[in-house]
Amino acid sequence: MTNNILKGKRILISGKGGSGKSTLVTLMSDVLQKKGYKIFALDGDASNPRGLAGLMFGLKKEKDFPKALIDFFGGIKKVTCPVDDPSPLTRLNDSIPIPEKKIDILKEIPEKYFLKRKKIILFQAGKIKKYGQGCDGPAEKVVRDFMVKGDYVNLIDAPAGVEHFGRGISKNVDILILVLDPTFESISIAKRVNDFCKDIKMQNFWLILNKIKSKKVESQMMNKLGKLKNRVIGTVQCDSKIIESALEGVFPSKSEALNDIEKIIEKLERIKN
């Protein structure tokens, strides 16, 4: 049973490309659902063609994917890049900003824009499909401002890297999680994002060490993080089943990493928000 702590929270999961953030979003959705939560997942990574539609729902063909959420708001002709135009996202027929008048998913959004299974609803903000299509800034405005009514746990799979921080998509989130794989680049990104969080006074900023093969690797990462090791909320072991399944475009029905994710969710529930 859920203790309701995470209901209504917007949780942004970020990390460099290949860190495993999309995999962790999938695992977190599974754990949260089993605990009784309703989940609204938003795939905000325009660079990953299948993304969460593949990991969460096992879909491989584009015709089966949900329509891009940005199209509901008028597409790139209507939705602007938040850097060029920081004005908030609005409905097509309403000038009130979405963060001020949240979306009622099941009443307002047609089914072609999402996938639903049990307690999980998945949207895709938008994907890069054509050469010369332009930047993904408009889709990131959707990620930043698409806020929903109800008691869903909002899990947002952020674009890979740190560029989205320059576009301010962490503006409307309650918890920011950065996924680190055992690389020098991830450690460097953690330090940079920590500076960003200080700038915006984001207190609920946490790190997850992912793809950890041994206690030695975990210890090395903690040492390199320095004072930031206090931000580590959990470690997820390297699961060979996930790696083996990835090439086939599927997600294993069982993962050893689930136990690690369960512990992380329990810690998130104990954090004062």
N, C-alpha and C positions, 0 to 999 in steps of 0.2 A: 504493500500500500504506500502511496505517496504521502509525504508530509506537507505538500503544497508549497514548499519554500521556493521552488524554481518556477512556479506558475507565473506566466506573464513576463518572464525575463527574456531579454534579447541577449543572446550569447554569440559573439563573433569569434570564429575559429580561424586563425591566420597562420601563415608559415610560408617558407620558401617553397618553390616548386619541388616536388618529390619528397617533401617532409612527411607526408602521410596525413595531412589535415582532412582530406575528403574521406579517407578510411576511418579516421577517428570520429568524424561527424556521423558516419553510418553506424559505428559501434555505439556511440552515445545515444543515438536515436533508438536503437534496439534496447539498450539498458533502461532508458527513461520510459519507454513504452511498457516494459515489463513491470516497472515501478508504479504504473497507473497514470502517468502523465500523457497528455495530448501533445503532439509535436508538430510544429510548423517549421519545415526545413526550407531554406532558400539557398539555391545554388547560385552563388555570385561570381563564380570563376568562369569568365567568358572564354578563356583559352583552352579549357578542357571540353572537347566535343560531347562526350557521354556524361561525364561528371557523376552526380548523385543519382541520375536516372538509371545509370548502369549499376552502380554499387548498391543502391537501396532496392531497386526494383528489377534488376537483372536485364534491363532492356539493352538491345544492341543496335536496332535499326532506328534511324532518325525519325521515320514516319510515326513511330510509337512514342516519341518524346513529347512532353507538354509544349504548347505554344509559348514563346518567350513572353514573360510578364511585361516587359517594356512595351510590347505591342498593345496591351490593354490600356496603357496610358498614352497611346498615340505614336509609339515608335520613336525613332531618332529624329524625326521631323518636329516632334513636339517636346520630347524630353531632352534637356540640355546637359552638357557636361558641368558638374558642380564647381569646377575651377573657373570656367568661363562665365557661368551664371549660377551663383550659390543659392538662388531662390529654391524653396522647397517643392517637392513633388506634389502634384494635385491631380484630381480626377479630371477627365475630359470636360465634364459639364459642371464643374464646381471649382471655385477659386480657393476654397479653404484647404490649407496644407494637410496632407495625410497625417503627419504626426499630431495634429490638433483634432482631427476627425478620422479616427482609425477605421480601417477596412473591415467589414464583416465578410469574411472569406466566402462562406457558403451561400450568402444572399447576393453578394455583389459580383463575384468572379465566376464566369462560365467555366464549366468542367474541362474545357479544352486547354485551359491554362495550368492545370495541376494534375498530379497523380495522387491517388489516395489508397492507403491500405491500412486497415485497422485504425490505429490512433495516429498514423503519420500522414501528413499532407506535404507534398513536395512541389515547389515552384522553381523554375529556372528564370533568372533575371534577364538573361540574353546571352547569345553565343556569337563569336566571330565565325561567320560562315563563308564570306567571300573575300577575295583579295581586294585590298583597297577600300574595305568597308568603313574604315575609320576607327578611332579609338573606342575603348569600352567605357569611357567616362559617363555617357548617358545611362548605361546599364548600372553603373555604380551609384548613380543618384537613386535609382530604384532600390538598390541594396540598402542605401543609407536611410531612406525615408519610408519604405514599405512596412508600415506598422499595423498590426491586426488587433481586432477586438477579441475578447475571450481570454481563457486561461491557458493558452498554448505556451509551451516552452519554445521559444524562437531560436533555432540553431541556424546560424548563417555561415556558409562556407565561403570565406573571403577569396578574392583574387590572389593568386600566388605572388609572393614578394611583398614589398613595402610601398609600392607606388600608390596603392589605394589610401594609405595614410595621408598622402599629399592631397587627396581629394576629400578627405574628411569623412569617410564612411563610418568611422567609429563614433561619430557624434551622438548617435541615438542608442548606444548599446549599454547594457548594465554590467556585463562581464566580458572581458577580452582575454582570449586564450591564444597563446602563441605556441605552435607545435615545433619542436626542435628535433631534427635527426642528428646523429653523431657526426657533424661536420663543423669545420671552422667557420663556414659561412653562416650556419644557424646561430652559433654563439655571437657572431658579429651583429646579426640581425636582432638578436635578443637585446643587446645593449642599445642599439639604435631605437628600437621600439620602446624600450624603457624610458628613453629620453622623450619620445613623443608623448607617452602617458603622463610624464611629469608636466609637460606643456599644457595638456588638457585636463590635468588633475584627475586622471583616471586611477582610482584606488584599486578596483577589482581587476587587476592585470596579473595573469598567472601563466606559468610555463608548464608544458608537458614534454618530458623527454620521451621520444618515440624511437622505435626500431632498435631497442637496446638489447644487445646480445649477451652482455655479461655485467657483473657487478663492477669489474674493472673499468669498463667503458662508462658506466653510470658515474663512477667516482671521478673519472677524468673530466667528464662534462661538468660535474658540480664544481670541481676545482677551477675550471676555466671560466665559469660563470661568476666566480667571486661572490660579492654580496648579493647578486641576483639569485643565488641558489635558494634564498628565502622565498622566492617567488615560484619555486617548483612545487606544483600541487600533486604531481604524480609521475610515475614512470610506466611506460608501456613496453613490454618485452617484444622482441622481434619474433613474429609468428610466421613460420615457414609455409603454413597453409595459405596465408594471405598472399605471400609472394608467388607461390605456385599457381594460385588461382588467377592472379592478375593478368597473366599472358592470355588466358582464355576469356578474359572479360567478364568474369563472374566473381561472386563473393562467397567464401566458404560459409556453410550453414552453421558451423561452430568455430569459434576462435579462442585460443588460449588467452588472447589479449582482453577478452571480455571481463575477466576477473579484475584486471588492472583498471579498466574503465569504470567498473562498479565502485571501486574504492575512490576514484576521482570524483564521481557523481556524489558520493556520500560526503566528501570533503566540501564540494560546492554547496551542498545543502546546509552545511554548518557555517558557511561564511555569512557574515552580516552584510546585507545589501542595502 
